[in-house]
Amino acid sequence: MYIPRLSNLMIENPEIEIEFLTGAEVVNLAKRDADIALRLVRPSQRDLIVRKRVR
């Protein structure tokens, strides 16, 4: 996988650790299963911020 700006982010911020997990399960952000989640379904947790990207 190639993400153009990711290499610059990692060089400028070596303390940041990025791990990409893919799968069909929905992680629970309240339980800190992940810090950021990209989903194809609307989350059921009410305290999450949802943004829809429009091209």
mmCIF file as Biopython writes it, N, C-alpha, C and O atoms, coordinates in Angstrom:
data_model
#
loop_
_atom_site.group_PDB
_atom_site.id
_atom_site.type_symbol
_atom_site.label_atom_id
_atom_site.label_alt_id
_atom_site.label_comp_id
_atom_site.label_asym_id
_atom_site.label_entity_id
_atom_site.label_seq_id
_atom_site.pdbx_PDB_ins_code
_atom_site.Cartn_x
_atom_site.Cartn_y
_atom_site.Cartn_z
_atom_site.occupancy
_atom_site.B_iso_or_equiv
_atom_site.auth_seq_id
_atom_site.auth_asym_id
_atom_site.pdbx_PDB_model_num
ATOM 1   N N  . MET A ? 1  ? 0.844   -1.162 0.000  1.0 0.0 1  A 1 
ATOM 2   C CA . MET A ? 1  ? 0.000   0.000  0.000  1.0 0.0 1  A 1 
ATOM 3   C C  . MET A ? 1  ? 0.901   1.240  0.000  1.0 0.0 1  A 1 
ATOM 4   O O  . MET A ? 1  ? 1.868   1.304  0.758  1.0 0.0 1  A 1 
ATOM 5   N N  . TYR A ? 2  ? 0.592   2.195  -0.826 1.0 0.0 2  A 1 
ATOM 6   C CA . TYR A ? 2  ? 1.374   3.422  -0.912 1.0 0.0 2  A 1 
ATOM 7   C C  . TYR A ? 2  ? 0.477   4.602  -0.569 1.0 0.0 2  A 1 
ATOM 8   O O  . TYR A ? 2  ? -0.546  4.818  -1.217 1.0 0.0 2  A 1 
ATOM 9   N N  . ILE A ? 3  ? 0.857   5.355  0.437  1.0 0.0 3  A 1 
ATOM 10  C CA . ILE A ? 3  ? 0.141   6.560  0.834  1.0 0.0 3  A 1 
ATOM 11  C C  . ILE A ? 3  ? 1.133   7.702  0.708  1.0 0.0 3  A 1 
ATOM 12  O O  . ILE A ? 3  ? 2.062   7.797  1.510  1.0 0.0 3  A 1 
ATOM 13  N N  . PRO A ? 4  ? 0.959   8.573  -0.281 1.0 0.0 4  A 1 
ATOM 14  C CA . PRO A ? 4  ? 1.971   9.586  -0.617 1.0 0.0 4  A 1 
ATOM 15  C C  . PRO A ? 4  ? 2.497   10.416 0.547  1.0 0.0 4  A 1 
ATOM 16  O O  . PRO A ? 4  ? 3.709   10.608 0.641  1.0 0.0 4  A 1 
ATOM 17  N N  . ARG A ? 5  ? 1.670   10.904 1.412  1.0 0.0 5  A 1 
ATOM 18  C CA . ARG A ? 5  ? 2.117   11.807 2.480  1.0 0.0 5  A 1 
ATOM 19  C C  . ARG A ? 5  ? 2.510   11.078 3.755  1.0 0.0 5  A 1 
ATOM 20  O O  . ARG A ? 5  ? 2.989   11.710 4.696  1.0 0.0 5  A 1 
ATOM 21  N N  . LEU A ? 6  ? 2.324   9.789  3.807  1.0 0.0 6  A 1 
ATOM 22  C CA . LEU A ? 6  ? 2.622   9.048  5.020  1.0 0.0 6  A 1 
ATOM 23  C C  . LEU A ? 6  ? 4.109   9.047  5.343  1.0 0.0 6  A 1 
ATOM 24  O O  . LEU A ? 6  ? 4.480   9.147  6.513  1.0 0.0 6  A 1 
ATOM 25  N N  . SER A ? 7  ? 4.962   8.938  4.341  1.0 0.0 7  A 1 
ATOM 26  C CA . SER A ? 7  ? 6.405   8.910  4.609  1.0 0.0 7  A 1 
ATOM 27  C C  . SER A ? 7  ? 6.871   10.225 5.235  1.0 0.0 7  A 1 
ATOM 28  O O  . SER A ? 7  ? 7.687   10.208 6.157  1.0 0.0 7  A 1 
ATOM 29  N N  . ASN A ? 8  ? 6.372   11.356 4.755  1.0 0.0 8  A 1 
ATOM 30  C CA . ASN A ? 8  ? 6.733   12.647 5.355  1.0 0.0 8  A 1 
ATOM 31  C C  . ASN A ? 8  ? 6.238   12.750 6.787  1.0 0.0 8  A 1 
ATOM 32  O O  . ASN A ? 8  ? 6.950   13.253 7.657  1.0 0.0 8  A 1 
ATOM 33  N N  . LEU A ? 9  ? 5.031   12.279 7.037  1.0 0.0 9  A 1 
ATOM 34  C CA . LEU A ? 9  ? 4.489   12.292 8.395  1.0 0.0 9  A 1 
ATOM 35  C C  . LEU A ? 9  ? 5.368   11.482 9.333  1.0 0.0 9  A 1 
ATOM 36  O O  . LEU A ? 9  ? 5.648   11.921 10.449 1.0 0.0 9  A 1 
ATOM 37  N N  . MET A ? 10 ? 5.803   10.317 8.901  1.0 0.0 10 A 1 
ATOM 38  C CA . MET A ? 10 ? 6.622   9.447  9.743  1.0 0.0 10 A 1 
ATOM 39  C C  . MET A ? 10 ? 8.024   10.020 9.965  1.0 0.0 10 A 1 
ATOM 40  O O  . MET A ? 10 ? 8.593   9.864  11.046 1.0 0.0 10 A 1 
ATOM 41  N N  . ILE A ? 11 ? 8.576   10.674 8.964  1.0 0.0 11 A 1 
ATOM 42  C CA . ILE A ? 11 ? 9.903   11.293 9.109  1.0 0.0 11 A 1 
ATOM 43  C C  . ILE A ? 11 ? 9.837   12.473 10.075 1.0 0.0 11 A 1 
ATOM 44  O O  . ILE A ? 11 ? 10.718  12.637 10.920 1.0 0.0 11 A 1 
ATOM 45  N N  . GLU A ? 12 ? 8.795   13.294 9.952  1.0 0.0 12 A 1 
ATOM 46  C CA . GLU A ? 12 ? 8.659   14.473 10.798 1.0 0.0 12 A 1 
ATOM 47  C C  . GLU A ? 12 ? 8.196   14.137 12.213 1.0 0.0 12 A 1 
ATOM 48  O O  . GLU A ? 12 ? 8.396   14.933 13.131 1.0 0.0 12 A 1 
ATOM 49  N N  . ASN A ? 13 ? 7.581   12.969 12.401 1.0 0.0 13 A 1 
ATOM 50  C CA . ASN A ? 13 ? 7.035   12.579 13.703 1.0 0.0 13 A 1 
ATOM 51  C C  . ASN A ? 13 ? 7.402   11.134 14.020 1.0 0.0 13 A 1 
ATOM 52  O O  . ASN A ? 13 ? 6.534   10.261 14.002 1.0 0.0 13 A 1 
ATOM 53  N N  . PRO A ? 14 ? 8.665   10.869 14.310 1.0 0.0 14 A 1 
ATOM 54  C CA . PRO A ? 14 ? 9.091   9.482  14.526 1.0 0.0 14 A 1 
ATOM 55  C C  . PRO A ? 14 ? 8.461   8.819  15.750 1.0 0.0 14 A 1 
ATOM 56  O O  . PRO A ? 14 ? 8.496   7.595  15.877 1.0 0.0 14 A 1 
ATOM 57  N N  . GLU A ? 15 ? 7.884   9.619  16.652 1.0 0.0 15 A 1 
ATOM 58  C CA . GLU A ? 15 ? 7.251   9.047  17.845 1.0 0.0 15 A 1 
ATOM 59  C C  . GLU A ? 15 ? 5.860   8.470  17.563 1.0 0.0 15 A 1 
ATOM 60  O O  . GLU A ? 15 ? 5.309   7.750  18.395 1.0 0.0 15 A 1 
ATOM 61  N N  . ILE A ? 16 ? 5.299   8.779  16.405 1.0 0.0 16 A 1 
ATOM 62  C CA . ILE A ? 16 ? 3.974   8.270  16.045 1.0 0.0 16 A 1 
ATOM 63  C C  . ILE A ? 16 ? 4.105   6.856  15.487 1.0 0.0 16 A 1 
ATOM 64  O O  . ILE A ? 16 ? 4.936   6.583  14.621 1.0 0.0 16 A 1 
ATOM 65  N N  . GLU A ? 17 ? 3.275   5.981  15.999 1.0 0.0 17 A 1 
ATOM 66  C CA . GLU A ? 17 ? 3.247   4.598  15.518 1.0 0.0 17 A 1 
ATOM 67  C C  . GLU A ? 17 ? 1.908   4.360  14.826 1.0 0.0 17 A 1 
ATOM 68  O O  . GLU A ? 17 ? 0.851   4.555  15.426 1.0 0.0 17 A 1 
ATOM 69  N N  . ILE A ? 18 ? 1.956   3.943  13.579 1.0 0.0 18 A 1 
ATOM 70  C CA . ILE A ? 18 ? 0.743   3.713  12.806 1.0 0.0 18 A 1 
ATOM 71  C C  . ILE A ? 18 ? 0.632   2.231  12.497 1.0 0.0 18 A 1 
ATOM 72  O O  . ILE A ? 18 ? 1.573   1.604  12.010 1.0 0.0 18 A 1 
ATOM 73  N N  . GLU A ? 19 ? -0.535  1.690  12.789 1.0 0.0 19 A 1 
ATOM 74  C CA . GLU A ? 19 ? -0.821  0.294  12.489 1.0 0.0 19 A 1 
ATOM 75  C C  . GLU A ? 19 ? -2.167  0.249  11.770 1.0 0.0 19 A 1 
ATOM 76  O O  . GLU A ? 19 ? -3.171  0.728  12.297 1.0 0.0 19 A 1 
ATOM 77  N N  . PHE A ? 20 ? -2.188  -0.322 10.576 1.0 0.0 20 A 1 
ATOM 78  C CA . PHE A ? 20 ? -3.412  -0.443 9.808  1.0 0.0 20 A 1 
ATOM 79  C C  . PHE A ? 20 ? -3.997  -1.830 10.019 1.0 0.0 20 A 1 
ATOM 80  O O  . PHE A ? 20 ? -3.337  -2.840 9.773  1.0 0.0 20 A 1 
ATOM 81  N N  . LEU A ? 21 ? -5.231  -1.869 10.474 1.0 0.0 21 A 1 
ATOM 82  C CA . LEU A ? 21 ? -5.941  -3.129 10.639 1.0 0.0 21 A 1 
ATOM 83  C C  . LEU A ? 21 ? -7.121  -3.126 9.680  1.0 0.0 21 A 1 
ATOM 84  O O  . LEU A ? 21 ? -7.875  -2.154 9.628  1.0 0.0 21 A 1 
ATOM 85  N N  . THR A ? 22 ? -7.284  -4.172 8.942  1.0 0.0 22 A 1 
ATOM 86  C CA . THR A ? 22 ? -8.412  -4.264 8.024  1.0 0.0 22 A 1 
ATOM 87  C C  . THR A ? 22 ? -9.252  -5.462 8.398  1.0 0.0 22 A 1 
ATOM 88  O O  . THR A ? 22 ? -8.738  -6.473 8.877  1.0 0.0 22 A 1 
ATOM 89  N N  . GLY A ? 23 ? -10.523 -5.345 8.181  1.0 0.0 23 A 1 
ATOM 90  C CA . GLY A ? 23 ? -11.419 -6.447 8.487  1.0 0.0 23 A 1 
ATOM 91  C C  . GLY A ? 23 ? -12.862 -5.975 8.488  1.0 0.0 23 A 1 
ATOM 92  O O  . GLY A ? 23 ? -13.144 -4.787 8.327  1.0 0.0 23 A 1 
ATOM 93  N N  . ALA A ? 24 ? -13.752 -6.904 8.668  1.0 0.0 24 A 1 
ATOM 94  C CA . ALA A ? 24 ? -15.185 -6.609 8.629  1.0 0.0 24 A 1 
ATOM 95  C C  . ALA A ? 24 ? -15.747 -6.195 9.982  1.0 0.0 24 A 1 
ATOM 96  O O  . ALA A ? 24 ? -16.834 -5.619 10.047 1.0 0.0 24 A 1 
ATOM 97  N N  . GLU A ? 25 ? -15.020 -6.481 11.071 1.0 0.0 25 A 1 
ATOM 98  C CA . GLU A ? 25 ? -15.559 -6.146 12.385 1.0 0.0 25 A 1 
ATOM 99  C C  . GLU A ? 25 ? -15.466 -4.650 12.654 1.0 0.0 25 A 1 
ATOM 100 O O  . GLU A ? 25 ? -14.585 -3.964 12.138 1.0 0.0 25 A 1 
ATOM 101 N N  . VAL A ? 26 ? -16.386 -4.162 13.467 1.0 0.0 26 A 1 
ATOM 102 C CA . VAL A ? 26 ? -16.420 -2.753 13.850 1.0 0.0 26 A 1 
ATOM 103 C C  . VAL A ? 26 ? -15.741 -2.641 15.211 1.0 0.0 26 A 1 
ATOM 104 O O  . VAL A ? 26 ? -16.195 -3.245 16.183 1.0 0.0 26 A 1 
ATOM 105 N N  . VAL A ? 27 ? -14.658 -1.873 15.286 1.0 0.0 27 A 1 
ATOM 106 C CA . VAL A ? 27 ? -13.932 -1.716 16.548 1.0 0.0 27 A 1 
ATOM 107 C C  . VAL A ? 27 ? -14.646 -0.713 17.442 1.0 0.0 27 A 1 
ATOM 108 O O  . VAL A ? 27 ? -15.373 0.154  16.957 1.0 0.0 27 A 1 
ATOM 109 N N  . ASN A ? 28 ? -14.439 -0.833 18.741 1.0 0.0 28 A 1 
ATOM 110 C CA . ASN A ? 28 ? -15.065 0.037  19.721 1.0 0.0 28 A 1 
ATOM 111 C C  . ASN A ? 28 ? -14.056 1.108  20.116 1.0 0.0 28 A 1 
ATOM 112 O O  . ASN A ? 28 ? -13.061 0.813  20.778 1.0 0.0 28 A 1 
ATOM 113 N N  . LEU A ? 29 ? -14.310 2.340  19.715 1.0 0.0 29 A 1 
ATOM 114 C CA . LEU A ? 29 ? -13.396 3.436  20.033 1.0 0.0 29 A 1 
ATOM 115 C C  . LEU A ? 29 ? -13.458 3.803  21.512 1.0 0.0 29 A 1 
ATOM 116 O O  . LEU A ? 29 ? -12.457 4.249  22.072 1.0 0.0 29 A 1 
ATOM 117 N N  . ALA A ? 30 ? -14.606 3.626  22.156 1.0 0.0 30 A 1 
ATOM 118 C CA . ALA A ? 30 ? -14.734 3.929  23.586 1.0 0.0 30 A 1 
ATOM 119 C C  . ALA A ? 30 ? -13.869 3.001  24.427 1.0 0.0 30 A 1 
ATOM 120 O O  . ALA A ? 30 ? -13.382 3.399  25.485 1.0 0.0 30 A 1 
ATOM 121 N N  . LYS A ? 31 ? -13.674 1.788  23.976 1.0 0.0 31 A 1 
ATOM 122 C CA . LYS A ? 31 ? -12.829 0.822  24.692 1.0 0.0 31 A 1 
ATOM 123 C C  . LYS A ? 31 ? -11.374 0.903  24.246 1.0 0.0 31 A 1 
ATOM 124 O O  . LYS A ? 31 ? -10.553 0.077  24.644 1.0 0.0 31 A 1 
ATOM 125 N N  . ARG A ? 32 ? -11.055 1.898  23.420 1.0 0.0 32 A 1 
ATOM 126 C CA . ARG A ? 32 ? -9.693  2.140  22.914 1.0 0.0 32 A 1 
ATOM 127 C C  . ARG A ? 32 ? -9.173  0.979  22.064 1.0 0.0 32 A 1 
ATOM 128 O O  . ARG A ? 32 ? -7.972  0.707  22.038 1.0 0.0 32 A 1 
ATOM 129 N N  . ASP A ? 33 ? -10.098 0.293  21.362 1.0 0.0 33 A 1 
ATOM 130 C CA . ASP A ? 33 ? -9.674  -0.725 20.407 1.0 0.0 33 A 1 
ATOM 131 C C  . ASP A ? 33 ? -8.905  -0.075 19.259 1.0 0.0 33 A 1 
ATOM 132 O O  . ASP A ? 33 ? -8.089  -0.722 18.601 1.0 0.0 33 A 1 
ATOM 133 N N  . ALA A ? 34 ? -9.174  1.212  19.026 1.0 0.0 34 A 1 
ATOM 134 C CA . ALA A ? 34 ? -8.482  1.995  17.993 1.0 0.0 34 A 1 
ATOM 135 C C  . ALA A ? 34 ? -8.613  3.465  18.355 1.0 0.0 34 A 1 
ATOM 136 O O  . ALA A ? 34 ? -9.504  3.842  19.115 1.0 0.0 34 A 1 
ATOM 137 N N  . ASP A ? 35 ? -7.734  4.292  17.818 1.0 0.0 35 A 1 
ATOM 138 C CA . ASP A ? 35 ? -7.818  5.739  18.029 1.0 0.0 35 A 1 
ATOM 139 C C  . ASP A ? 35 ? -8.611  6.408  16.912 1.0 0.0 35 A 1 
ATOM 140 O O  . ASP A ? 35 ? -9.299  7.403  17.141 1.0 0.0 35 A 1 
ATOM 141 N N  . ILE A ? 36 ? -8.513  5.863  15.714 1.0 0.0 36 A 1 
ATOM 142 C CA . ILE A ? 36 ? -9.220  6.381  14.546 1.0 0.0 36 A 1 
ATOM 143 C C  . ILE A ? 36 ? -9.816  5.192  13.809 1.0 0.0 36 A 1 
ATOM 144 O O  . ILE A ? 36 ? -9.180  4.144  13.691 1.0 0.0 36 A 1 
ATOM 145 N N  . ALA A ? 37 ? -11.039 5.356  13.313 1.0 0.0 37 A 1 
ATOM 146 C CA . ALA A ? 37 ? -11.672 4.280  12.549 1.0 0.0 37 A 1 
ATOM 147 C C  . ALA A ? 37 ? -12.281 4.847  11.273 1.0 0.0 37 A 1 
ATOM 148 O O  . ALA A ? 37 ? -12.978 5.861  11.302 1.0 0.0 37 A 1 
ATOM 149 N N  . LEU A ? 38 ? -12.017 4.193  10.175 1.0 0.0 38 A 1 
ATOM 150 C CA . LEU A ? 38 ? -12.654 4.514  8.900  1.0 0.0 38 A 1 
ATOM 151 C C  . LEU A ? 38 ? -13.668 3.404  8.650  1.0 0.0 38 A 1 
ATOM 152 O O  . LEU A ? 38 ? -13.309 2.231  8.548  1.0 0.0 38 A 1 
ATOM 153 N N  . ARG A ? 39 ? -14.922 3.784  8.553  1.0 0.0 39 A 1 
ATOM 154 C CA . ARG A ? 39 ? -15.981 2.783  8.462  1.0 0.0 39 A 1 
ATOM 155 C C  . ARG A ? 39 ? -16.839 2.991  7.230  1.0 0.0 39 A 1 
ATOM 156 O O  . ARG A ? 39 ? -16.954 4.101  6.712  1.0 0.0 39 A 1 
ATOM 157 N N  . LEU A ? 40 ? -17.433 1.911  6.774  1.0 0.0 40 A 1 
ATOM 158 C CA . LEU A ? 40 ? -18.363 1.970  5.655  1.0 0.0 40 A 1 
ATOM 159 C C  . LEU A ? 40 ? -19.807 1.945  6.139  1.0 0.0 40 A 1 
ATOM 160 O O  . LEU A ? 40 ? -20.736 1.996  5.333  1.0 0.0 40 A 1 
ATOM 161 N N  . VAL A ? 41 ? -19.998 1.867  7.452  1.0 0.0 41 A 1 
ATOM 162 C CA . VAL A ? 41 ? -21.336 1.884  8.056  1.0 0.0 41 A 1 
ATOM 163 C C  . VAL A ? 41 ? -21.390 2.981  9.106  1.0 0.0 41 A 1 
ATOM 164 O O  . VAL A ? 41 ? -20.362 3.381  9.653  1.0 0.0 41 A 1 
ATOM 165 N N  . ARG A ? 42 ? -22.597 3.467  9.385  1.0 0.0 42 A 1 
ATOM 166 C CA . ARG A ? 42 ? -22.759 4.488  10.423 1.0 0.0 42 A 1 
ATOM 167 C C  . ARG A ? 42 ? -22.549 3.839  11.786 1.0 0.0 42 A 1 
ATOM 168 O O  . ARG A ? 42 ? -23.156 2.808  12.075 1.0 0.0 42 A 1 
ATOM 169 N N  . PRO A ? 43 ? -21.694 4.428  12.634 1.0 0.0 43 A 1 
ATOM 170 C CA . PRO A ? 43 ? -21.436 3.832  13.949 1.0 0.0 43 A 1 
ATOM 171 C C  . PRO A ? 43 ? -22.650 3.934  14.866 1.0 0.0 43 A 1 
ATOM 172 O O  . PRO A ? 43 ? -23.454 4.859  14.753 1.0 0.0 43 A 1 
ATOM 173 N N  . SER A ? 44 ? -22.770 2.972  15.773 1.0 0.0 44 A 1 
ATOM 174 C CA . SER A ? 44 ? -23.888 2.974  16.717 1.0 0.0 44 A 1 
ATOM 175 C C  . SER A ? 44 ? -23.555 3.758  17.986 1.0 0.0 44 A 1 
ATOM 176 O O  . SER A ? 44 ? -24.460 4.106  18.744 1.0 0.0 44 A 1 
ATOM 177 N N  . GLN A ? 45 ? -22.284 4.039  18.232 1.0 0.0 45 A 1 
ATOM 178 C CA . GLN A ? 45 ? -21.888 4.825  19.399 1.0 0.0 45 A 1 
ATOM 179 C C  . GLN A ? 45 ? -22.280 6.285  19.192 1.0 0.0 45 A 1 
ATOM 180 O O  . GLN A ? 45 ? -21.908 6.887  18.185 1.0 0.0 45 A 1 
ATOM 181 N N  . ARG A ? 46 ? -23.017 6.853  20.121 1.0 0.0 46 A 1 
ATOM 182 C CA . ARG A ? 46 ? -23.551 8.206  19.943 1.0 0.0 46 A 1 
ATOM 183 C C  . ARG A ? 46 ? -22.523 9.313  20.140 1.0 0.0 46 A 1 
ATOM 184 O O  . ARG A ? 46 ? -22.724 10.422 19.644 1.0 0.0 46 A 1 
ATOM 185 N N  . ASP A ? 47 ? -21.442 9.050  20.840 1.0 0.0 47 A 1 
ATOM 186 C CA . ASP A ? 47 ? -20.481 10.108 21.154 1.0 0.0 47 A 1 
ATOM 187 C C  . ASP A ? 47 ? -19.364 10.248 20.125 1.0 0.0 47 A 1 
ATOM 188 O O  . ASP A ? 47 ? -18.359 10.906 20.392 1.0 0.0 47 A 1 
ATOM 189 N N  . LEU A ? 48 ? -19.526 9.645  18.967 1.0 0.0 48 A 1 
ATOM 190 C CA . LEU A ? 48 ? -18.507 9.727  17.921 1.0 0.0 48 A 1 
ATOM 191 C C  . LEU A ? 48 ? -18.818 10.862 16.958 1.0 0.0 48 A 1 
ATOM 192 O O  . LEU A ? 48 ? -19.977 11.227 16.757 1.0 0.0 48 A 1 
ATOM 193 N N  . ILE A ? 49 ? -17.777 11.406 16.374 1.0 0.0 49 A 1 
ATOM 194 C CA . ILE A ? 49 ? -17.942 12.439 15.340 1.0 0.0 49 A 1 
ATOM 195 C C  . ILE A ? 49 ? -17.904 11.723 13.986 1.0 0.0 49 A 1 
ATOM 196 O O  . ILE A ? 49 ? -16.976 10.967 13.700 1.0 0.0 49 A 1 
ATOM 197 N N  . VAL A ? 50 ? -18.903 11.966 13.173 1.0 0.0 50 A 1 
ATOM 198 C CA . VAL A ? 50 ? -18.995 11.325 11.868 1.0 0.0 50 A 1 
ATOM 199 C C  . VAL A ? 50 ? -18.816 12.378 10.791 1.0 0.0 50 A 1 
ATOM 200 O O  . VAL A ? 50 ? -19.475 13.418 10.804 1.0 0.0 50 A 1 
ATOM 201 N N  . ARG A ? 51 ? -17.930 12.102 9.871  1.0 0.0 51 A 1 
ATOM 202 C CA . ARG A ? 51 ? -17.715 13.001 8.737  1.0 0.0 51 A 1 
ATOM 203 C C  . ARG A ? 51 ? -17.823 12.196 7.468  1.0 0.0 51 A 1 
ATOM 204 O O  . ARG A ? 51 ? -17.241 11.118 7.353  1.0 0.0 51 A 1 
ATOM 205 N N  . LYS A ? 52 ? -18.557 12.710 6.529  1.0 0.0 52 A 1 
ATOM 206 C CA . LYS A ? 52 ? -18.686 12.055 5.232  1.0 0.0 52 A 1 
ATOM 207 C C  . LYS A ? 52 ? -17.838 12.838 4.238  1.0 0.0 52 A 1 
ATOM 208 O O  . LYS A ? 52 ? -17.997 14.047 4.066  1.0 0.0 52 A 1 
ATOM 209 N N  . ARG A ? 53 ? -16.941 12.116 3.596  1.0 0.0 53 A 1 
ATOM 210 C CA . ARG A ? 53 ? -16.078 12.757 2.607  1.0 0.0 53 A 1 
ATOM 211 C C  . ARG A ? 53 ? -16.819 12.841 1.285  1.0 0.0 53 A 1 
ATOM 212 O O  . ARG A ? 53 ? -17.321 11.837 0.781  1.0 0.0 53 A 1 
ATOM 213 N N  . VAL A ? 54 ? -16.884 14.029 0.732  1.0 0.0 54 A 1 
ATOM 214 C CA . VAL A ? 54 ? -17.549 14.247 -0.549 1.0 0.0 54 A 1 
ATOM 215 C C  . VAL A ? 54 ? -16.496 14.658 -1.555 1.0 0.0 54 A 1 
ATOM 216 O O  . VAL A ? 54 ? -15.710 15.571 -1.301 1.0 0.0 54 A 1 
ATOM 217 N N  . ARG A ? 55 ? -16.477 14.007 -2.665 1.0 0.0 55 A 1 
ATOM 218 C CA . ARG A ? 55 ? -15.497 14.344 -3.708 1.0 0.0 55 A 1 
ATOM 219 C C  . ARG A ? 55 ? -15.996 15.395 -4.626 1.0 0.0 55 A 1 
ATOM 220 O O  . ARG A ? 55 ? -15.292 15.789 -5.555 1.0 0.0 55 A 1 
#
